Amino acid sequence: MAKKRRKKQESDHIDESWLLPYSDLLTLLVALFIVLFAMSSVDAQKFQQVSQAFNDVFKGGSGVMEYPNTKPPETADDSESQSKNEQISGLGAKDQKELSEMQQKMSDYIEENNLQGKVQTTLNGEGLLLRIRDNVLFNSGVAEVGEGNRQAALEISRLLEMDIPRNIIISGHSDNIPIKNDRFESNWELSAMRAVNFMKVILENKKLDPRLFSAKGYGEYQPIASNETAEGRAKNRRVEILILPQGGQENNTPPAKN
């Protein structure tokens, strides 16, 4: 009787041996999806962290998920370079290289001709930007380049002499102090006319092709500093020259001269 009861208890017991491989399979699937997600983000650092974590669990720190870290420890220069790359991430590698070389040449010219206080150069996602404070060129509330400032404008024009033709956009900007007189209804008109008049002086340099140039006025709507202080307003009153990368050229770009 006891033997029959024992057999019945054994037959009623559910075989759970399948749970072990099933749980292992689920764990591996979860690991696979996490790895695929990490790889899809194209982030080597995240992939390294994820693979290391799973290797520690499954292989004691080594295994097929190992991602060799050949990158040296990040230094302060690396961080600065990374920030710069993020800033100009809108440019392709070729454009970035060409414009960086152009920027270096311009920086050398600016230093040699003592233009540091007049012109700044920077790379951004659109191209190479030359920023010029308007008090270098214009009197307050005036759109015409002063006679005493024409030489500075012509010196700046030499920065735009390039072997490869590129489209160039000249933009005018103002502070937020309203202006309304017989000539200008608003800062829109003032900033636009400053850009146009500056462009006219620039194009007195016969080495430049007028077909490559255009002008815009942004009024007070693209400030680079606070308009709450006189110093900030002075920074916002400016003219900018944007040199477009080759990839951003318009269809009417003339062929390069031999």
Secondary structure, DSSP 8 states (H G I E B T S, - for coil): -HHHHHHHHHHHS---TTHHHHHHHHHHHHHHHHHHHHHHTT-HHHHHHHHHHHHHHHTSS-STT-----S----HHHHHHHHHHHHTTTS-HHHHHHHHHHHHHHHHHHHHTT-TTTEEEEE-SSSEEEEEEGGGT--TT--S--GGGHHHHHHHHGGG--SS---EEEEEE--SS---SSS-SSHHHHHHHHHHHHHHHHTTSTTS-GGGEEEEE-TTSS-SS-TTSHHHHHHHSEEEEEE--GGG--TT------
